[in-house]
Amino acid sequence: MPIGDSSVLGFYTPELQFKYDINNVKDALKEREITYPVAIDSQYLAWQAYQNRYWPHLFLANREGAIVYDHIGEDAYAETEQTIRKVLG
């Protein structure tokens, strides 16, 4: 989803077998009102590329693709929003 000259893209890596069902993923995105594109990383390619080991794990990258924020867990929403605003400048 474009925001100015930036974009938002999510990656979803299924943790449990039932989470591999694309319909379950679509339902979860709709329920959470997520409208930006989400890639399904069922082969763990992005997971491995970012050397991830945790669920959930949030990475924010700047326009050059460098990781500028790395957070494990579901909290820190205010800090995450502040970083997003800073990256979008």
C-alpha positions as a Markdown table, in Angstrom:
| # | Residue | x | y | z |
|---|---|---|---|---|
| 1 | Met | 0.0 | 0.0 | 0.0 |
| 2 | Pro | 1.7 | 3.3 | -1.0 |
| 3 | Ile | 2.1 | 6.0 | 1.6 |
| 4 | Gly | 3.6 | 9.0 | -0.1 |
| 5 | Asp | 6.7 | 7.6 | -1.9 |
| 6 | Ser | 6.9 | 4.6 | 0.6 |
| 7 | Ser | 5.1 | 1.3 | 0.7 |
| 8 | Val | 3.8 | -1.1 | 3.3 |
| 9 | Leu | 4.2 | -4.9 | 2.8 |
| 10 | Gly | 3.7 | -7.6 | 5.4 |
| 11 | Phe | 5.2 | -11.0 | 5.5 |
| 12 | Tyr | 3.3 | -13.8 | 7.2 |
| 13 | Thr | 5.1 | -17.0 | 8.1 |
| 14 | Pro | 2.8 | -19.7 | 9.3 |
| 15 | Glu | 3.7 | -21.2 | 12.7 |
| 16 | Leu | 1.2 | -24.0 | 13.0 |
| 17 | Gln | -0.2 | -26.3 | 10.3 |
| 18 | Phe | -3.8 | -24.9 | 10.3 |
| 19 | Lys | -2.3 | -21.4 | 9.7 |
| 20 | Tyr | -1.1 | -22.6 | 6.3 |
| 21 | Asp | -4.7 | -22.5 | 5.0 |
| 22 | Ile | -5.0 | -19.3 | 2.9 |
| 23 | Asn | -8.6 | -18.9 | 3.8 |
| 24 | Asn | -7.7 | -18.7 | 7.5 |
| 25 | Val | -5.1 | -16.0 | 6.7 |
| 26 | Lys | -7.6 | -14.0 | 4.6 |
| 27 | Asp | -10.1 | -14.2 | 7.4 |
| 28 | Ala | -7.5 | -13.0 | 9.9 |
| 29 | Leu | -6.5 | -10.1 | 7.7 |
| 30 | Lys | -10.1 | -9.1 | 7.2 |
| 31 | Glu | -10.9 | -9.3 | 10.9 |
| 32 | Arg | -7.9 | -7.1 | 11.7 |
| 33 | Glu | -8.7 | -4.7 | 8.9 |
| 34 | Ile | -5.3 | -5.1 | 7.3 |
| 35 | Thr | -5.5 | -3.7 | 3.8 |
| 36 | Tyr | -1.8 | -3.7 | 2.8 |
| 37 | Pro | -0.4 | -6.6 | 0.8 |
| 38 | Val | 0.8 | -9.6 | 2.9 |
| 39 | Ala | 3.1 | -12.2 | 1.4 |
| 40 | Ile | 2.7 | -15.7 | 2.7 |
| 41 | Asp | 6.2 | -17.0 | 3.5 |
| 42 | Ser | 5.2 | -20.7 | 3.8 |
| 43 | Gln | 8.7 | -21.8 | 2.7 |
| 44 | Tyr | 10.4 | -19.6 | 5.3 |
| 45 | Leu | 12.4 | -17.7 | 2.8 |
| 46 | Ala | 12.0 | -14.2 | 4.3 |
| 47 | Trp | 12.1 | -15.7 | 7.8 |
| 48 | Gln | 15.6 | -17.2 | 7.0 |
| 49 | Ala | 16.8 | -14.1 | 5.1 |
| 50 | Tyr | 16.1 | -12.0 | 8.2 |
| 51 | Gln | 17.5 | -14.7 | 10.5 |
| 52 | Asn | 14.2 | -14.7 | 12.4 |
| 53 | Arg | 13.5 | -17.0 | 15.3 |
| 54 | Tyr | 10.4 | -15.5 | 17.0 |
| 55 | Trp | 6.7 | -15.0 | 16.5 |
| 56 | Pro | 5.6 | -12.3 | 16.3 |
| 57 | His | 8.6 | -10.3 | 15.1 |
| 58 | Leu | 8.3 | -6.9 | 13.5 |
| 59 | Phe | 11.0 | -5.4 | 11.3 |
| 60 | Leu | 10.7 | -1.9 | 9.7 |
| 61 | Ala | 13.0 | -1.1 | 6.8 |
| 62 | Asn | 13.7 | 2.4 | 5.4 |
| 63 | Arg | 13.5 | 3.3 | 1.7 |
| 64 | Glu | 17.0 | 1.8 | 1.1 |
| 65 | Gly | 15.9 | -1.5 | 2.6 |
| 66 | Ala | 18.0 | -1.2 | 5.8 |
| 67 | Ile | 16.4 | -2.5 | 9.0 |
| 68 | Val | 15.7 | 0.5 | 11.2 |
| 69 | Tyr | 13.5 | -1.1 | 13.8 |
| 70 | Asp | 13.4 | -4.7 | 15.2 |
| 71 | His | 10.9 | -5.7 | 17.8 |
| 72 | Ile | 9.9 | -9.1 | 19.2 |
| 73 | Gly | 6.5 | -9.5 | 20.7 |
| 74 | Glu | 3.1 | -7.8 | 20.5 |
| 75 | Asp | 3.6 | -4.8 | 22.6 |
| 76 | Ala | 5.5 | -1.5 | 22.1 |
| 77 | Tyr | 2.7 | -0.1 | 19.8 |
| 78 | Ala | 3.5 | 3.6 | 20.6 |
| 79 | Glu | 7.3 | 3.0 | 19.9 |
| 80 | Thr | 6.5 | 1.2 | 16.7 |
| 81 | Glu | 4.2 | 4.0 | 15.5 |
| 82 | Gln | 6.8 | 6.6 | 16.3 |
| 83 | Thr | 9.4 | 4.7 | 14.3 |
| 84 | Ile | 7.0 | 4.4 | 11.3 |
| 85 | Arg | 6.3 | 8.1 | 11.4 |
| 86 | Lys | 10.1 | 8.8 | 11.5 |
| 87 | Val | 10.8 | 6.5 | 8.6 |
| 88 | Leu | 8.1 | 8.0 | 6.5 |
| 89 | Gly | 9.5 | 11.4 | 7.4 |
